[in-house]
Amino acid sequence: MNKISSQLEQSNRYSAIDCMQLLCSLAVVLIHVGTVVEQPIYHFLIKSVICRIAVPLFFISSAFFFRQKYQRSFYLYRSWLKRFLKQYFWISLFYLPLGIWYFSQQIDFKLLHLPIFFTIGFLYAGTMYHLWFFPALLLAFYLATKLIQTIGYFWAFLLSFFLYLLGAGETYFAYLKGSFLENSYQRFFNLFITTKNGLFFGLIFVIVGFYLADTLKKETFFSRHLKKLLFGSFFLFAIEAHFIYAQPGLDKNFIFALIPLSYCLFYWLLSLEFSTPKTLGLRLLSQKIYFFHLLPIELLNLLWKHSTTFSAAQFGQLKFLLGVTFSLVIFFIFEYWKKSPSFQMAAIFSKQPSK
């Protein structure tokens, strides 16, 4: 048993991971508000480099805890899946009106298209663009589980890396100008819009999360050289960011250095010992921020889209503040409601076995 595993067994806490999830949720908000600084180089560093660490860490974190539940008992796995689907269904309905309005600005949308829109949104893209993570996560969970069972970690990782390489055409599209690949990718993007999904993007990070859960009690090359690997990953990340800044692609999601960096960073966070109070509240807060921040941001975009009252950076700062504040209000309303007698009674009855 390695040092990290023994620390976790003694404390049975993941305080550093909870703090990480909160920071990652704030990073996602920063990505969605546009610019918060005037200088282009700082805007790139914040939005296209630093904040891009967030989503891979979300995939790894979700995969790590899912794998632990899956190994512990099938009941825990089934309970998690049921809760996940229920939560995702309701948040999809919540964003359905906003999603219809948002996409109707880009395509000719009719009421007859509503069932198709909801089905595609729920199963692939999300009813609002930030909800793509949830169907991507489920698909990546399924594929990773099947691949590891059939071909093992080594080949599963190689296959997922090849898919990530294909998906990276989105980030490195500018480097493909004039090649035969440009037309192929363009046809793909005309149909699917992006390669940021569970197959091309999420799969490799879910496999990393599964691997961490399966090898946490073992002494590995990665655990022995964690600090060196973490430093080296940051160095590669900085170099790759330079190439992306020189030739910006269609988006900045697929950064190769994120694969070792997110692995090492998550592993390092597991090794940290916190003497802080229980941090479960931070985990729940991060979920509310991720779920609800986009509603006030898009409403503000709608109402003040052509306003000249603020500069672009000031408008971005206002949207960030409003998105986080709205999410905090929702969080405290949920926490207050959970303490009410009606909720406590409903929770008791929901746990009773059906006859």
C-alpha positions in Angstrom: 0.0 0.0 0.0 1.5 3.4 -1.0 1.5 6.6 1.1 -1.5 8.2 -0.6 -3.7 5.2 -0.1 -2.8 4.9 3.6 -3.5 8.6 4.1 -7.0 8.3 2.5 -7.9 5.2 4.5 -6.9 7.0 7.8 -8.8 10.2 7.0 -11.5 8.8 4.7 -11.8 12.3 3.3 -11.3 14.1 0.0 -11.1 17.7 1.1 -8.6 18.7 -1.5 -10.7 17.2 -4.3 -13.8 19.1 -3.0 -11.8 22.3 -3.1 -10.6 21.5 -6.6 -14.1 20.9 -7.8 -15.2 24.3 -6.6 -12.2 26.0 -8.3 -13.0 24.1 -11.5 -16.6 25.2 -11.4 -15.5 28.8 -11.2 -13.1 28.2 -14.1 -16.0 26.9 -16.2 -17.9 30.1 -15.4 -14.9 32.1 -16.5 -14.9 30.3 -19.9 -18.5 31.1 -20.4 -18.5 34.8 -19.6 -16.2 35.8 -22.5 -13.3 38.1 -21.5 -12.6 39.5 -18.0 -9.4 41.3 -18.9 -8.6 43.8 -21.6 -5.2 42.4 -22.7 -5.5 39.6 -25.3 -2.5 37.6 -23.9 -4.0 37.6 -20.4 -7.4 36.7 -21.8 -5.8 33.7 -23.6 -3.9 32.6 -20.5 -6.9 32.7 -18.3 -9.6 31.4 -20.6 -7.7 29.1 -23.0 -5.0 27.8 -20.8 -5.6 27.8 -17.0 -9.3 27.3 -17.2 -9.0 24.4 -19.6 -7.6 22.2 -16.8 -11.1 22.2 -15.2 -13.1 19.8 -17.4 -10.4 17.0 -17.6 -10.3 17.1 -13.8 -14.1 16.8 -13.6 -13.9 13.7 -15.9 -11.1 12.2 -13.8 -12.8 13.0 -10.5 -16.2 11.6 -11.6 -14.5 8.5 -13.0 -12.4 7.9 -9.9 -15.4 8.0 -7.5 -17.6 6.1 -9.9 -15.1 3.3 -10.2 -14.8 3.0 -6.4 -18.6 2.6 -6.1 -18.6 0.2 -9.0 -16.0 -2.0 -7.3 -17.6 -1.8 -3.9 -21.1 -3.0 -4.8 -23.5 -3.1 -7.7 -26.1 -1.5 -5.5 -24.0 1.6 -5.0 -23.3 1.8 -8.7 -27.0 1.4 -9.6 -28.0 4.0 -6.9 -25.5 6.5 -8.3 -26.6 5.9 -11.9 -30.3 6.4 -10.9 -29.5 9.6 -9.0 -27.3 10.9 -11.9 -29.9 10.3 -14.6 -32.7 11.9 -12.4 -30.6 15.0 -11.7 -29.5 15.3 -15.4 -33.2 14.9 -16.6 -34.5 17.7 -14.4 -31.6 20.1 -15.2 -32.2 19.4 -18.9 -35.9 20.3 -18.5 -34.9 23.4 -16.5 -32.7 24.7 -19.4 -35.0 23.5 -22.2 -36.7 27.0 -22.8 -33.3 28.8 -22.7 -31.8 26.1 -25.0 -34.6 26.5 -27.5 -34.2 30.3 -27.6 -30.4 30.0 -27.9 -30.4 27.5 -30.7 -33.3 29.2 -32.5 -30.9 32.1 -33.0 -28.6 29.9 -35.0 -31.0 27.5 -36.8 -34.6 27.6 -38.1 -36.4 26.1 -35.1 -40.1 25.1 -35.2 -42.2 23.7 -32.4 -42.5 20.4 -34.2 -38.7 20.0 -33.7 -39.0 20.0 -29.9 -39.0 16.2 -29.4 -36.0 15.8 -31.7 -34.3 18.8 -30.0 -34.8 17.4 -26.5 -33.7 13.8 -27.5 -30.5 15.0 -29.2 -29.9 17.4 -26.4 -30.4 14.9 -23.7 -28.4 12.1 -25.4 -25.6 14.0 -27.0 -25.2 17.8 -26.8 -27.2 18.9 -23.8 -30.3 21.1 -23.9 -27.9 24.0 -23.1 -24.3 24.0 -24.3 -22.7 23.5 -20.9 -24.7 20.3 -20.3 -22.7 18.3 -22.9 -20.6 17.0 -20.1 -23.3 14.7 -18.7 -24.1 12.5 -21.8 -20.3 12.6 -22.6 -19.6 11.3 -19.1 -22.1 8.4 -19.4 -20.8 7.4 -22.8 -17.2 7.5 -21.6 -18.1 5.5 -18.5 -19.7 2.8 -20.7 -16.9 2.7 -23.3 -14.1 2.7 -20.7 -15.7 -0.1 -18.7 -16.1 -2.3 -21.8 -12.6 -1.5 -23.2 -10.8 -2.3 -19.9 -12.7 -5.5 -19.5 -12.0 -6.7 -23.1 -8.5 -5.3 -24.0 -7.0 -4.1 -20.7 -5.7 -0.7 -19.7 -2.7 -0.5 -22.1 -4.7 -0.9 -25.3 -7.7 1.0 -24.0 -5.4 4.0 -23.3 -3.8 3.7 -26.7 -7.2 3.6 -28.4 -8.5 6.5 -26.4 -5.3 8.5 -27.2 -5.9 7.9 -30.9 -9.4 9.2 -30.6 -8.2 12.2 -28.7 -5.6 12.8 -31.5 -8.5 12.8 -34.0 -10.5 15.2 -31.8 -7.5 17.5 -31.5 -8.2 18.6 -35.1 -10.5 21.1 -33.5 -7.8 22.8 -31.5 -5.1 22.5 -34.2 -7.4 23.2 -37.2 -5.3 26.3 -38.2 -2.3 24.0 -38.7 -4.3 21.8 -41.1 -5.0 24.6 -43.6 -4.5 23.5 -47.2 -4.3 19.8 -46.3 -6.8 17.0 -47.2 -7.6 16.9 -43.5 -9.1 20.4 -43.5 -12.0 19.4 -45.7 -12.6 16.2 -43.8 -12.8 18.0 -40.5 -14.9 20.8 -42.0 -17.5 18.3 -43.1 -17.5 16.7 -39.6 -18.0 20.1 -37.9 -20.8 21.0 -40.3 -22.7 18.0 -39.0 -21.6 17.5 -35.3 -20.3 21.1 -34.6 -17.5 19.9 -32.3 -15.4 16.8 -31.3 -15.8 17.7 -27.6 -17.8 14.7 -26.6 -17.5 11.4 -24.6 -15.8 9.5 -27.5 -13.0 11.9 -28.6 -12.5 14.0 -25.5 -13.9 12.4 -22.3 -12.9 8.7 -22.8 -9.2 9.1 -22.2 -9.7 11.1 -18.9 -12.3 8.6 -17.7 -9.8 5.8 -18.3 -7.2 7.8 -16.3 -9.7 8.1 -13.5 -10.5 4.4 -13.5 -6.8 3.6 -13.5 -6.2 5.9 -10.5 -9.0 4.1 -8.6 -7.7 0.7 -9.5 -4.0 1.4 -8.7 -4.4 3.7 -5.7 -3.2 1.0 -3.2 -0.2 0.0 -5.4 3.2 1.4 -5.7 3.6 2.5 -9.3 6.1 4.4 -11.4 3.8 7.4 -11.3 3.4 7.4 -7.5 7.2 7.2 -7.0 8.0 10.1 -9.4 4.9 12.2 -8.9 6.5 15.6 -8.2 8.9 15.3 -11.2 6.1 14.2 -13.5 3.9 17.1 -12.2 6.6 19.6 -12.9 7.3 18.1 -16.4 3.6 18.2 -17.2 3.3 21.9 -16.4 6.4 22.6 -18.6 4.8 20.7 -21.5 1.5 22.5 -20.9 3.2 25.9 -21.2 5.1 24.9 -24.4 1.9 23.6 -26.0 0.0 26.7 -25.0 2.6 28.8 -27.0 1.8 26.8 -30.2 -1.9 27.1 -29.7 -1.6 30.9 -29.1 0.5 31.2 -32.3 -2.1 29.5 -34.5 -5.6 29.5 -32.7 -7.9 26.7 -33.9 -11.7 26.5 -33.7 -11.6 25.9 -29.9 -9.0 25.3 -27.2 -10.3 22.0 -25.7 -7.9 19.4 -26.9 -4.5 20.1 -25.3 -2.3 17.0 -25.2 -0.4 18.1 -22.1 -3.7 18.0 -20.2 -3.6 14.2 -20.2 -0.4 13.8 -18.0 -1.1 17.1 -16.2 -4.6 16.3 -15.0 -3.5 12.8 -14.0 -0.6 14.1 -11.9 -2.5 17.0 -10.5 -5.4 14.8 -9.3 -3.0 12.3 -7.9 -1.2 15.1 -6.0 -4.5 16.4 -4.6 -5.2 12.9 -3.3 -1.9 13.1 -1.4 -2.7 16.3 0.4 -3.7 16.1 4.1 -6.3 18.7 5.2 -7.1 19.5 8.8 -10.2 21.5 7.7 -13.8 21.0 8.6 -16.0 18.8 6.4 -15.9 20.0 2.9 -18.9 18.2 1.4 -20.6 21.6 1.2 -18.0 22.8 -1.3 -18.7 19.8 -3.5 -22.4 20.5 -3.5 -21.7 24.2 -4.1 -19.5 23.4 -7.1 -22.4 21.3 -8.6 -24.9 24.2 -8.2 -22.4 26.7 -9.8 -21.9 24.3 -12.7 -25.6 23.7 -13.1 -27.1 27.2 -12.7 -24.4 29.8 -13.6 -25.4 29.9 -17.3 -29.0 31.1 -16.8 -28.2 34.7 -15.6 -25.2 34.9 -18.0 -27.3 34.2 -21.1 -30.2 36.4 -19.8 -27.7 39.3 -19.4 -26.3 38.6 -22.9 -29.9 38.9 -24.2 -30.8 42.1 -22.3 -27.5 44.0 -22.7 -26.1 42.5 -25.8 -25.7 45.8 -27.6 -25.1 47.9 -24.6 -22.1 50.3 -24.6 -22.3 51.0 -20.8 -19.4 48.6 -20.1 -16.3 47.5 -21.8 -16.0 43.9 -22.9 -13.9 43.0 -19.8 -16.3 44.8 -17.4 -19.2 43.1 -19.0 -17.5 39.7 -18.5 -16.7 40.5 -14.9 -20.3 41.5 -14.3 -21.5 38.2 -15.8 -19.1 36.2 -13.7 -20.3 37.9 -10.5 -23.9 37.5 -11.4 -23.5 33.8 -12.4 -21.7 32.9 -9.2 -24.1 34.9 -7.0 -27.2 33.4 -8.6 -25.7 29.9 -8.0 -24.9 30.8 -4.4 -28.6 31.8 -3.8 -29.8 28.6 -5.4 -27.4 26.6 -3.2 -28.6 28.2 0.0 -32.2 27.8 -1.0 -31.6 24.0 -1.6 -29.8 23.7 1.8 -32.6 25.5 3.6 -35.2 23.3 1.9 -33.3 20.1 2.8 -33.6 21.0 6.5 -37.4 21.5 6.2 -39.7 18.8 7.8 -41.4 18.1 4.4 -38.1 17.2 2.8 -37.0 15.1 5.7 -40.3 13.2 5.6 -40.1 12.7 1.8 -36.5 11.4 2.2 -37.6 8.8 4.8 -40.4 7.5 2.6 -38.2 7.4 -0.5 -35.7 5.1 1.4 -38.4 2.6 2.4 -38.3 -0.6 0.2 -41.2 -0.9 -2.2 -43.6 -3.9 -1.7 
